[in-house]
Amino acid sequence: MILKGTPASQGKVKGIARVVITLDKIDAFKPGDILVTRATSPTWTPFIHASSGVITEFGGALSHAAIVSREYGKPAIVGVKDATKLIRDGQKIGMDAFEGSIELED
């Protein structure tokens, strides 16, 4: 399955998706995971820095996730409808943040 969103910080990466809705559920996140969430705010910044990529359901080119991802050189795709529902926690995924596509592996 391929999901589409808005490219916010260019790059390509494959890895393990870590679906985190609120920071009180961040315990399973490990450095190098791909962070999948609804949106971010400044308190999420250390996790964006530690991630290998960021996917959010909301936001655009000037959203927090997009700006911080660009600063840290992390691929980011924003505005991915229902990403936290369609991507399973722990699932292997591939991100193409040049095209704004996410490939879900089984």
N, C-alpha and C positions, 0 to 999 in steps of 0.2 A: 504494500500500500504506500502511496506517495501523498504526503501532506504538503500544502503550499502556504507560504506567508510572504512577508515583506523582508527582503534582505536588509539588515541593519548594520552589519559589520562583516566584511567579506572574509571568506575562508572556507575550507572544507575540512571535515573531521568525521571520524567514525568512533563510536564508543558506547558506553552504557548510559542509558537515560536514567536520571534520578528525578522523579516527579515529586515536587515539594510544593504544597499549597501554602503553608505557613511556616515561619522559621522555627516554631516549636516542634516541627516534624523533620528538621534538617539532619538528625543524627545519622541517618543512613548515607548521607552524601559523603563521598570521598574525593580528594583532589584528582582531577582528570575526568570526573564524571561530566556528562552533559546535563546541565541544569534545565529542567522543564518546569515552568510555573505560570501563574496567571499574569503577574506583573512584578516588577521589583521597585525597591525604594533604597535610600542610602544604606540601610542596615543590611541589605543583601550584598553589598559591594565586596566583602571578603570572599564570598562564595562564587561570585562572578570571576574574581581574580583566580581562584583555585580551580575553576572549571576548565574543560576543554572547549566548551561551546554553550550557548544560551538560546533557549526557545521560550517565547512568551505568547500567551493568548491575546494579550492586549498590547497597545503601544504602536509607535511609529518611529520614524527616523530620529526624532528628538526625545524619545522616551528615555527614562533612566537606564534601562537595560541596554539600549542601543548606544548611548553615549559612553557608558562605562565599558562596554564590550570593545568599542573602538579604541578607547584609551589603553586597554590591556591587550589589544590585538587578538581578541577572542571572536571566533565566528558567532554571529547572532542572527536569528530570524524571529521577527516579531509579528503579531497579528495572525497567529496560527489558530484558527477557529477550533475550539474543543481539544487543543493539544493535550491538556492534562487528563482528558478522558480517553483519547484515542491512542496515546503513547502509554505503554505499561511501565511501571517502575521496574528497573532492572533490565529492560528490553535493549537489545543491540539496535542502534540506529546509525544512519549516515546523514550528515548535514551538508548541504551545498548552499552556503550563504552567498554565493555569487548569483545563483538562480532563485533562491528562496524556497528550496525543496528539501523535504525530509523523507528519507526512505526507511520504512519500518521493516526490520528483519523478523523472521519467526523464531 
